[in-house]
Amino acid sequence: MPEVRFSVPPYRNASTALALGAVVASVFWRIALGSGLMLYLQPAQVLEHGYVWQLLTWIWASRPDTTSVLFSALIIWLTGGSLEYRWGRRRFLRFVLVVVTLSALLTLGLSLVYAQAASQVFFGAHVMSGIIWVGYGCSIWRSETNIFGLPITGRNFALVGVVVMILNGIFNGLSTIIPEAFGTAMTFAYALYGWPTEPWLKFRSRQLERDLKRRSSHLRSVDGGRNDKNDDYMN
């Protein structure tokens, strides 16, 4: 079985920028905490007070404690660097930013009917690190990597991320992992089917191929009854 190892991401790539963004945003928020500035996402504030800018700032927001900030940044940098290396910078960035943003929008929609979700505070950096972890596991599904020196398949690597998310929900309340749950589900869906447009394009491609085959089955060659050997038009 082939083994896949983490590659330290080169300087100034996308995963490094995202990790640094999470650290800088958390430090800035901690310094400005007394001013009432809120970088996290709280659906009630967005829906009732129009704080729509939280949909952007929450992407890099992390819980204001050293352990949360460092672990999130390390996962985004190390695991994200390996995923970026496999997928390329553009695909990696599109995956992370689209999934984190959709997780926020779906959480807002759920909060309209689930009051407990509306009052919760959510941090996008934790969603980002979670989907990067699961996404990397999905990208190497049957190959091996390692955690603390222990070999593990990509499938089990992704499942570790799911188990950590579930444990956080058990200890802190299921409503606290709503965006993580949305993000994880979308990550598995993306790994299996790609973006929503891709299955549609594949379906249309197969449909067109069947249509062309059906039409070609009715075609017949026509020689006009001529004998090429006695063709007066050939010298």
matplotlib code that plots the C-alpha trace (Angstrom):
import matplotlib.pyplot as plt

x = [0.0, 1.5, 2.3, 1.6, 3.5, 2.9, 4.9, 5.8, 4.1, 6.4, 6.4, 3.7, 1.3, -2.5, -2.4, 0.2, -1.8, -5.0, -3.1, -1.5, -4.9, -6.4, -3.6, -3.7, -7.5, -7.5, -4.8, -6.5, -9.9, -8.3, -6.7, -9.9, -12.2, -13.1, -14.3, -17.2, -15.8, -17.1, -15.3, -17.2, -20.6, -23.7, -26.8, -29.1, -26.8, -26.8, -30.5, -31.7, -29.1, -27.8, -24.2, -23.6, -19.9, -19.6, -20.1, -16.7, -14.8, -15.9, -13.9, -10.6, -12.1, -11.0, -11.8, -9.6, -7.3, -3.8, -4.6, -7.5, -5.6, -2.4, -4.1, -6.4, -3.5, -1.2, -3.9, -4.6, -0.9, 0.4, -2.6, -3.8, -0.3, -0.4, -4.0, -3.0, 0.0, -2.3, -5.2, -3.4, -3.7, -6.9, -8.9, -7.8, -8.8, -12.1, -12.9, -12.1, -13.7, -16.9, -17.5, -16.9, -19.2, -21.9, -21.7, -22.4, -25.3, -26.9, -26.4, -28.2, -31.1, -31.3, -31.3, -34.6, -36.3, -33.9, -33.6, -30.7, -28.6, -29.4, -27.9, -24.7, -21.3, -19.4, -15.8, -14.9, -11.2, -12.4, -14.7, -11.8, -9.4, -12.1, -12.9, -9.2, -8.5, -11.4, -10.7, -7.1, -8.2, -10.7, -8.0, -5.7, -8.6, -6.8, -3.2, -1.5, -0.3, 0.6, -0.5, 2.2, 4.2, 1.4, 0.4, -3.2, -5.2, -6.8, -10.3, -9.5, -7.7, -11.0, -13.0, -10.8, -11.9, -15.5, -15.1, -13.4, -16.4, -18.9, -17.0, -17.1, -20.8, -21.3, -19.2, -20.2, -23.7, -24.8, -25.8, -22.2, -21.1, -23.8, -21.5, -18.8, -21.5, -22.6, -19.0, -18.1, -21.1, -20.2, -16.6, -17.6, -20.1, -17.4, -14.9, -17.5, -19.3, -17.4, -19.2, -22.9, -22.3, -19.9, -22.5, -24.9, -22.2, -21.3, -25.0, -25.4, -22.2, -23.5, -26.9, -25.3, -23.1, -26.2, -28.0, -25.2, -24.9, -28.6, -28.5, -25.5, -27.2, -29.6, -26.9, -26.3, -23.5, -24.7, -22.7, -25.2, -25.0, -21.7, -18.9, -15.7, -13.7, -15.6, -16.0, -15.8, -14.9, -11.6, -8.5]
y = [0.0, 3.4, 5.7, 9.4, 11.7, 15.3, 17.8, 21.0, 23.7, 26.2, 29.8, 32.1, 29.5, 29.5, 27.2, 29.4, 32.5, 31.0, 29.8, 33.2, 34.8, 32.7, 33.7, 37.4, 37.6, 35.9, 38.2, 41.3, 40.2, 39.6, 43.1, 44.7, 42.6, 45.5, 47.6, 45.1, 44.0, 40.6, 38.5, 35.3, 34.3, 34.6, 34.1, 36.2, 39.2, 38.7, 38.2, 40.7, 43.5, 43.1, 42.2, 40.6, 41.3, 38.4, 36.1, 37.2, 37.8, 34.5, 32.6, 33.3, 33.7, 31.2, 30.8, 33.3, 30.9, 29.7, 26.0, 26.6, 29.1, 27.1, 23.8, 25.3, 27.1, 24.0, 21.9, 24.5, 24.9, 21.3, 19.3, 22.1, 22.3, 18.6, 19.0, 22.1, 20.2, 17.4, 19.6, 22.7, 26.2, 27.2, 24.1, 24.1, 27.8, 27.3, 24.3, 25.9, 29.3, 27.9, 25.2, 27.5, 30.2, 27.7, 26.3, 29.8, 30.3, 26.9, 27.6, 30.9, 29.1, 26.5, 29.2, 30.5, 27.4, 26.4, 29.1, 27.4, 27.7, 31.4, 32.2, 30.2, 31.6, 29.9, 30.2, 29.6, 28.6, 25.5, 24.7, 25.3, 23.0, 20.3, 20.2, 20.4, 17.4, 15.4, 16.6, 15.4, 12.0, 11.7, 12.7, 9.8, 7.5, 4.1, 5.3, 5.7, 8.7, 8.9, 10.5, 10.9, 8.3, 5.7, 4.6, 5.2, 5.1, 8.2, 6.8, 6.4, 9.8, 11.4, 9.4, 10.7, 14.2, 13.1, 11.5, 14.6, 16.7, 14.3, 14.3, 18.1, 18.0, 15.6, 17.6, 21.1, 20.6, 19.5, 23.0, 24.1, 21.9, 22.8, 24.5, 21.8, 19.2, 21.0, 21.5, 17.8, 16.6, 18.9, 17.7, 14.1, 15.0, 17.0, 14.1, 11.7, 13.8, 17.1, 20.5, 20.3, 21.3, 18.4, 15.5, 17.5, 17.9, 14.2, 13.3, 15.6, 14.2, 10.6, 11.7, 13.3, 10.2, 7.9, 10.2, 10.2, 6.4, 6.1, 8.4, 6.8, 3.3, 4.6, 5.7, 3.6, 4.0, 4.9, 4.1, 5.2, 1.9, 2.8, 0.5, 2.3, 0.2, 1.6, 5.1, 7.5, 10.3, 8.7, 8.7]
z = [0.0, -1.0, 1.8, 1.8, 4.1, 5.1, 3.1, 4.8, 2.7, 1.1, 2.2, 1.0, -0.2, 0.4, 3.5, 5.1, 4.4, 5.9, 9.0, 9.6, 9.0, 11.8, 14.2, 13.3, 13.5, 16.9, 18.3, 16.9, 18.3, 21.8, 21.8, 20.6, 22.8, 25.1, 22.1, 21.5, 18.1, 17.3, 14.5, 15.2, 13.7, 15.9, 13.7, 16.0, 15.4, 11.7, 11.3, 13.9, 13.8, 10.2, 11.2, 7.8, 7.9, 10.3, 7.4, 6.2, 9.5, 11.1, 8.5, 10.4, 13.9, 16.5, 20.2, 22.0, 23.8, 23.0, 22.5, 20.1, 18.0, 17.7, 17.0, 14.4, 12.7, 12.7, 11.1, 8.5, 7.8, 7.9, 6.7, 4.5, 2.9, 2.1, 0.6, -1.3, -2.8, -4.0, -5.3, -6.3, -4.9, -6.8, -6.1, -2.4, -1.9, -3.7, -1.6, 1.7, 1.1, -0.5, 2.1, 5.1, 3.6, 2.7, 6.3, 7.6, 5.3, 6.1, 9.8, 9.4, 7.7, 10.4, 13.1, 11.7, 12.9, 15.7, 18.4, 20.2, 17.0, 16.7, 20.1, 19.6, 18.8, 15.9, 14.8, 11.2, 11.9, 13.6, 10.7, 8.3, 10.2, 10.4, 6.7, 5.7, 8.0, 6.5, 3.0, 3.2, 4.4, 1.5, -1.0, 0.0, 0.9, 0.5, 0.9, 4.2, 6.2, 9.9, 13.1, 15.7, 13.9, 13.7, 10.2, 9.3, 6.0, 4.6, 5.3, 9.0, 9.0, 7.9, 10.4, 13.2, 12.3, 12.4, 15.8, 17.2, 15.9, 17.5, 20.9, 20.8, 20.3, 23.2, 25.6, 24.6, 23.1, 19.6, 18.7, 19.0, 16.0, 13.5, 11.0, 11.4, 10.7, 7.6, 6.5, 7.1, 5.1, 2.2, 2.3, 1.9, -0.8, -2.7, -2.4, -3.9, -6.5, -6.9, -7.1, -7.9, -11.5, -12.1, -11.7, -14.0, -16.6, -16.5, -16.8, -19.8, -21.4, -21.0, -22.3, -25.4, -26.0, -25.9, -28.2, -30.8, -30.7, -31.2, -34.2, -35.7, -35.6, -38.3, -40.7, -43.8, -46.4, -49.9, -53.0, -55.6, -57.4, -59.0, -59.6, -58.6, -61.0, -64.0, -62.7, -65.6, -63.3, -62.3, -64.4]

ax = plt.figure().add_subplot(projection="3d")
ax.plot(x, y, z, "-o")
ax.set_aspect("equal")
plt.show()
